Amino acid sequence: MTKLLEKALEAVRRLPPGSQDEIAQAMLSLAGDEGEPEAIDLPAVLEGLAQAKRRQFATDAEIEAAFIRFDR
């Protein structure tokens, strides 16, 4: 294992379990071992498509707030 990967794994160990699982899933996907397919919330997808059809999109402020939450 490379030093960089060891450093990344050590950083991930300090994250909450849910975040660790998300990162692990991304790593497995990149490595070609995706495991079980992710469940799809069909009602949520259909609602999103309906919103797009109605041209109901997030405002710039809502998008900025989402990115701020992701950066935490």
N, C-alpha and C positions, 0 to 999 in steps of 0.2 A: 504494500500500500504506500502511496506517495505521501510525502510530508503535508502537501496541500490538502489531500483528502482527509488525512488524520486531523488536521486543524479544523476543517469544515465539520467533520463528525463531532468533534469536541464542542464546537459552537452549537450544533443541533441538540446535543445532550442537555444543554442548559434551557432549552425551550419547553413549553408545555407539551404534554403528550399529543394533543390534537395537531399541533404544528409539526411535531416530529413525524406523525403519520402522513401528513400532507407532503412533507419533504421526501420521506421514504417512498411514497407512491410516485413522485416525480422522478426520483433516482431510478426506480425500477422501470419506469416507462422509458427513460433515456437509455437504459441498459438493455432494453428489449425484453424484459420479463415483467409484463404488466399485471399478471395475475388475473384476478376477477375483474370483469368490467364494472365501471362505476354505475351506480343506480341513477336513473334519470327520473326527475320529478315531472312527469308528463303534464299535469295541470299547470305547473309553473312555466313550462316551456310554451304551452298553448297561450297562456296569459301574456307572456312576453311577446309572442308573435302578434297577438291581438293589439297590444299596445303599440307595436311598431306599425301595424296597419293603420292605426288611428293617429300615427305620427306623434305619439306620446313618448318623448325621449327625456332622459335625465338632463337637468340643467347643468351649466358649467360649475356652479357651486356644489351641486350634489356629487358630481364627478370628482371635484377637488377634495371634498370631504371623504370620499371613498378611498382615494389614493393616500390621504393622510392616515386613515385607519390601517391601510396595508403596510405603511412604513413603520408602524409601531412595533 
